[in-house]
Amino acid sequence: MSIYSLQIEKYVLSGLIKHPDAFSDIESFINENDFVNEVHYTIFCVFKETFNKGESVDKILIAQKAKNLGITFKDQAIDIFNYVNSICLIPTTRPGLIEGSKELLKFRIRREIEETGESIKKFANNCADKPIEEIITESDKIYNNKICAYTSANNKPEDITSNVIEIIEERGNNPILETGLITPHPNFNRFYGGIRPGNIYAF
């Protein structure tokens, strides 16, 4: 199974240059590490910096900024202006850009899991004198730390207002319950009736 796609990298870069406003929708799950090709990596970094500064994004500006960095690529024959222009010839859509970015994330996860596997192999090859239980525990820790990182990164915020209507209706139907948990702050208790279900507090 492939762990990268230069075609998708080009597609995403083309989409970003043509639809820069879409970056706000994908920046939470895409970064420079999604680009294996060094030229693509540089173009993305330049785009991101330009976008975050609030400057206008176009292919000539991106190419000029990349050239000004003075980076020497492995392929000395690359003309950054022609390269960026060729990328922008790829037809893209905003929805396609978002889907392409998700694909790049999948490739990055594959690469990182493969690297994690190599770390486990390296650990296993250097622990011949350790008890089997310790080998299993340490190997499991290496693997699970990476998986937990993905899980926590993709967790959605909890909707704390999902049942607020029911709580308010219940309060209206039971006016006796006008006081919640009393706090050590008299003014807070006087204004808000203590800490009550259905209210959202920011301390």
Secondary structure, DSSP 8 states (H G I E B T S, - for coil): --S--HHHHHHHHHHHHH-GGGHHHHTTT--GGG--SHHHHHHHHHHHHHHHTT----HHHHHHHHHHTT---SSTT--HHHHHHHHHTS---HHHHHHHHHHHHHHHHHHHHHHHHHHHHHHHHT-TTS-HHHHHHHHHHHHHHHHHHHHHHH-----TTTTHHHHHHHHHH-TT----B--S-HHHHHHH-SB-TT-----
